[in-house]
């Protein structure tokens, strides 16, 4: 303990003797620390925000649309329409084990929705209750989504997207009030809680009206589904699941399972896999840029410590002459280097934290996210600092420890 205190006292004495040199050295570490922390924090914030935006449509969602065949199969020609029906939902659910949740979806875009003199044309979706889980649709407080009883009894109830509710009712609470879908009155039972959504099909959920699937078929007389939405149990194996679905559908409708146009599937899990690899490379790139900046600061520390060793050669000789071991000299100079690294990095962390907090006040979160100093950022920065400190401190310290008493005193 006394040895550490003596090293600290000598270090502080050197700081006072060489204020400008020390300040410039510490500034290099401060700047390098700020660079790596802010760049990594920006990368993590961007990744997190893009993930939130992407999951607005749902997590690991796949959407199946009816299509037309492009390959002949078992005597059937090309350009044959392949429909989707509600029994296909049950077929897929029972025969494809990796499907976690699945819902039919009817869609209509031409029917006006009216409240008083306010008339709009949102997308009308006929769905079942599990649809809310699949598509991350959450009812705002005071309301609810479509439930099983609504579907069984073909109730004329509706949940509105938040933008649809605003256009129809303004600031008035729509729960319990009537909306006219065409000429048919529906009771509003819920409004969707606002969410960030950067991908969709037909319309964003904010611009939709959700009604029970059975009510949809009763009111509009449609039997063919617009699409089927589902989630998988294993997102990493979703590609194989999609192939299995095409096989099941191909057996029923007699088309080639490799004909991807017969039933078109948008598998969002594939995009998630791409984004995982993309952001891994992106954050590594950002970390490398910050690390190079910090390495320049570490190089400055190493150069300064080489100069310190040269200036204190006589002192080293005297210490060796009175019994100091090589290890004592090495530890002393290595600790002095680490003090500089620790001082600069501590100030750098504080400045970087202030910068990230200031950037969070700028209204750009929805687009590029807000910088976030996460555990990963702290661990990577600490690891880089430790490596820089080890390299910057060990080489000058070893040079000091390897000086002989005769060379020191002669100098």
C-alpha positions, -999 to +999 in steps of 0.1 A: +000+000+000+028+024+009+045+016-025+013+026-043+011+058-023+047+067-031+041+061-068+010+083-066+029+111-049+057+109-075+031+109-103+014+140-089+048+157-086+055+150-122+021+163-132+028+196-115+063+199-130+051+192-166+015+207-167+013+214-204+027+181-215+005+162-191-026+182-202-020+175-238-015+138-231-046+135-210-066+154-237-056+127-262-071+100-240-102+122-233-108+128-270-103+091-278-127+080-251-153+104-262-150+093-298-154+056-291-182+060-266-203+084-287-198+064-319-207+031-302-236+047-284-249+061-317-246+027-333-265+010-305-292+036-305-297+034-342-299-004-340-324-003-312-346+023-329-346+005-362-356-027-344-385-009-327-396+005-360-394-028-378-413-047-350-442-023-354-456-047-379-449-076-355-420-098-345-410-125-369-442-121-389-449-138-422-477-128-445-491-151-472-509-137-502-528-156-529-510-157-563-509-173-597-489-202-608-459-197-631-448-233-634-468-263-650-475-291-625-491-325-628-510-315-660-520-281-648-509-251-668-495-218-657-513-186-647-538-205-626-551-185-596-544-199-561-570-186-536-567-185-498-596-195-476-602-198-439-598-236-439-562-229-452-555-213-418-566-244-400-546-266-425-514-247-419-519-245-382-523-283-379-497-295-404-468-270-399-455-275-364-433-245-363-462-220-367-468-203-334-498-181-341-518-177-372-548-155-383-569-150-414-573-115-427-600-101-450-592-066-464-613-039-480-602-004-490-631+012-509-658+014-482-662+048-466-663+052-428-685+079-415-691+098-382-714+127-387-699+148-415-665+132-412-659+106-439-627+088-446-616+056-465-594+036-442-585-001-447-610-024-431-595-056-418-616-086-408-596-106-383-596-129-352-584-120-317-549-136-320-542-111-348-534-085-321-506-106-307-492-113-341-492-077-353-483-059-320-516-041-318-523-029-283-555-012-273-552+022-256-564+024-219-602+022-217-607+001-248-601-034-261-594-054-292-618-078-309-625-109-287-637-145-293-673-136-283-674-109-310-663-134-336-688-161-325-718-138-324-708-118-354-710-086-334-708-052-352-679-039-331-648-022-343-614-012-331-599+019-347-564+028-356-553+059-337-551+081-368-585+069-379-600+077-345-584+112-346-598+120-381-633+107-372-637+119-336-610+146-331-604+149-293-636+132-284-634+097-267-647+073-294-653+043-270-689+033-271-698+055-300-711+045-334-692+046-367-709+038-400-690+013-422-708+020-455-744+021-442-738-004-414-734+009-378-706-004-357-698+002-320-663+014-313-648-009-285-612+002-287-586+025-302-551+013-310-523+026-289-499+047-310-469+028-322-439+034-345-442+014-377-419+018-407-432-012-427-467-023-436-490-037-463-520-020-478-522+006-450-504+013-417-522+001-387-529+037-376-551+041-407-572+009-402-605-003-388-605-038-373-637-058-372-645-096-365-638-118-395-673-134-392-689-099-393-668-090-423-680-119-443-716-113-432-715-076-442-695-078-474-703-113-485-666-122-493-653-158-488-617-154-501-591-142-478-569-112-486-540-128-468-529-149-439-506-136-411-485-158-388-455-160-366-430-188-362-416-204-331-380-203-344-372-172-364-338-186-374-355-215-391-383-195-407-371-201-442-376-239-438-410-232-423-421-211-454-410-240-476-431-264-455-461-241-459-457-240-497-456-278-496-488-281-476-506-255-499-491-272-530-506-305-520-541-290-516-541-267-546-519-289-569-490-265-577-452-269-576-440-261-540-410-243-556-433-219-574-430-189-551-456-169-572-483-194-565-486-182-529-464-151-523-449-150-487-433-119-471-411-133-444-399-104-421-376-127-402-353-127-432-349-090-429-342-094-392-314-118-399-299-093-424-302-065-400-284-085-373-254-091-395-255-055-409-255-039-374-229-062-361-206-050-390-218-014-385-210-014-348-176-031-354-168-003-379-179+024-355-158+008-328-128+006-350-130+043-358-132+052-321-104+027-313-081+043-338-087+077-322-080+063-288-049+045-301-035+078-312-040+091-277-023+059-263+006+065-287+010+100-273+010+086-237+037+060-247+059+087-262+055+109-232+064+080-209+095+073-230+106+109-225+098+106-187+120+075-185+148+094-203+145+124-180+145+102-148+173+078-158+195+091-130+167+086-105+162+051-117+199+043-112+198+056-076+168+035-068+184+005-083+216+012-063+197+013-030+180-020-036+150-014-059+142-044-081+134-044-118+098-053-109+096-022-086+107+001-114+084-016-140+054-013-116+061+024-109+062+035-145+034+012-155+012+026-127+020+062-138+008+054-173-024+038-160-031+069-139-030+090-170-053+066-189-077+064-159-078+102-155-084+108-192-109+081-196-129+091-166-132+127-179-140+113-213-168+091-200-184+121-183-182+143-214-195+114-236-224+109-212-232+146-214-231+145-253-254+115-255-279+131-231-279+163-252-284+144-284-314+126-269-332+160-267-329+165-305-361+153-323-344+127-345-352+096-324-379+082-347-354+083-377-320+074-363-326+067-327-310+083-297-274+075-286-274+050-258-245+041-234-254+005-228-235-022-210-221-034-243-207+001-250-192+004-216-176-031-218-161-025-253-148+009-243-132-005-211-116-034-230-101-010-256-089+013-228-073-016-210-055-027-242-043+008-250-031+012-214-013-021-214+005-013-247+012+023-239+025+016-204+042-017-206+068-008-232+082+023-215+080+006-182+100-024-194+126+000-209+130+017-175+132-016-157+159-030-180+183+000-175+214-011-156+228+009-126+260+017-145+241+031-176+218+051-154+246+067-133+267+074-164+238+092-181 
